[in-house]
Amino acid sequence: MTLANGGPKHSAGDPVEDGGTFGDGEARPTPSSVADDRRRVKHALNAVDDTLILLEICRPDAIDVAALERVRDELALVLRKAVDSSR
């Protein structure tokens, strides 16, 4: 079944791209989707680190660097847990 915009309408039990099925509460991520998530978190962490380096050079007044540092620390924690859980 498709929606008016042409996109698919999923029902419980329909297979989905990232593994598992839609709406059954039993969706299990595939190893490749876990690796993709880990890669995305690592990319976001690197982006925040790069931003902090640039902000260190120009130090604009309107930017709360401490907030970005907290985001970086949280992303690092998420990445560490993801790597540990995959072992």
N, C-alpha and C positions, 0 to 999 in steps of 0.2 A: 504494500500500500504506500502511496506517496502523498505528501501534503500539497496544498495549492501552489506553493513556491517550487515544487519539483523535488524537494528533499524527501528522504524516506521517513516514514512514520514507523517507529519500532513498537512491537508488542512484547510482552513478557516472554522470555525464552528465545527471542531472535538473537542470532549471533551478532557480535559487534567486533569492530576492527582490532581493538586492543586485547582481545581474549575474553573468555567468559561469555555470558549472555546478558541481554538487556533485561533489567527489572527482576531478576530472580534472586538477587542478594547473594549469588554465588560467583560473581565475577572475580576471576583470579588473573592478576596481571601476568602477561607472558614475560619471559626473560628479556626479550628485546624491548618491551615497553618500560621495564624497570631500568634498563640501561639508558633508554632515551630520557627518562625522568632524571636520572643521575647526571647525564650530560647537560640537560637544561639547567639544573641547579648549579652545576660547576660553571657553566657559561654565565649565569646570573651573578655568581660570586665573583668571577673574574671582572665582570662589568662594573660591579660596585667597587672592587679594589682599584680598577683603573680610574673611576670617577673620583675616589678619595685622593689618589695621587695627583690628578689634575687640580682638585680643589686645594690641595696643599700648596701648590704653586701660586694660585691667584687669590685664594682666601676671600671670596665674596662675602659680604656681611649678611645677605639674606638667606644663606644656606646653613641649615643645621647639620653640621658635620657629625655630631654625636649620634643623630638619628640614623645616618647612613652607616656609621660604624656598628650600631646595634643590628641593622639589617644584615650587614656583612657577617657579624658574629652568629646570627640566627641561621643564615644560609650555610655557613661553615658547619654548624651543628647538624643541620638536616643532611648535608652531604656526608658527614662522618657517619651518621646513623645508617644512611642508605648503603654506604660501602660496607660497614660492619655487618649489616643484616644480609648482605649478598654472599658473605663468606661462609 
